[in-house]
Amino acid sequence: MIVVEDVRFSYPGGVEALKGVSLTVKNGEFVAIMGQNGAGKTTLVKHFNGLLKPTSGVVRVNGVETSRSSVAALARNVGFVFQNPDHQLFCETVDDEIAFALKNFGYEQTVIEKRITWAVNLLGLSQYRKTSPFMLSGGERKRVALASVLAWDPQILVLDEPTIGQDHRQKENLRQFIMQLQTQGKTIVMVTHDVEFVAECNPRVVLMREGKIMADGQGKQILTNSELLEQASIVLPQVAQIFKHLITQGFPLNIIDIYEAKNLLMEKLEKNKT
């Protein structure tokens, strides 16, 4: 469980990025943190593994106060995938990159090999195992960074803009994998501007603005609230925009993902046939 209590954080120079943020993420939850650039999203999640320490307030992860623990100690349970993979990658090959943390955590070589194979197959990187990550495209490097974290199987996974540079197929693979992690009881916190991806996943959504949390609720509740989204500089999901104009046809307003939309439209067509 992640507990944030009245956290304030200021960068050198006096810029206050967090202004009294309180938030609880329960074990097994999937939470998307959204908002405009500079809202404090990444600053907040960097407190979850101790990369940043509160100027005031308290952050606890599984009962451990992060300001009193090292990043290395917290990393065993909190996997963090950066928005820019170049801030995370440094090894000469993809295999070495994925193996690095596993070796530091003391896994046996046979286990390391199995986890590398599992991770590269999962993320479509098997042909790049002996390639330098820096020879890959931005989207591929992003997947290497994700693989290097998933390989050690952390209980909490923090993803900062995971869909940037990914095509539709890779986004769908990521969505399905997140759903799979949820069934295993993993906690996922995702920072993203990708409203369409969030709509398809339908997690709990936390909206931030100017260093504060302005709204917190289920995806359908938040992502169909035009006024809230406008204040957070987020565009209404495309499916929600369509169904907003179909209320007069008897359709509900709180539709945000394409799968539910398809089922409702098919049901309507079938009824019209009869």
C-alpha angles and dihedrals in degrees: 000000000000117000122186115187121192093318121187124182131183126189121221107285093044102275105152106214098172122039111191101319119184121183139152123203112190125214111278095018125136110214128180116201111204139175143112124300110289094025091122099253100131092037089057097049092046085067090062094073099028098258084128127028122212119259083214135351129045137276119194126186114193088341095309117121105229095212088063096047134069125246089241092056093046093045092071089070102023118059114194123196111193125224090236109047091200087072088060108035124080110139126106097241138025090245091054091047093054093042096050100083092037090058091047090051090054102248117163117253094248090054091046091054092050093049093048091051091047093049097047092047091049094052100036096251102119093112091055100052094116095035125102110254088226090064090061131087121265092258092049092049088052089056091048090054090049092048091051090057099039091052094072092048102229119198092228122043121195115193120190110200094330097175097058109118094009124122123225094270093052091047090052090048089051092049092051092046092051089051089050091050089052091056086055091055096252121153114231126191116183129188110201149149090201100109093173092056091048090049091055091048095042098202128161106289126215115192119204131193129176094346097313137095108247100176139009126184148101118317096251091051096049102033094054094050103098095186094053093046092050091053088052092046092244124137119231110257113263094243091051090050090054096047091046086069094044098061090102088059092060098261120138119250100225099075115127109153130070095228095060090041091055092051093049093048092048091051090050092050092050092051091049090054090057 
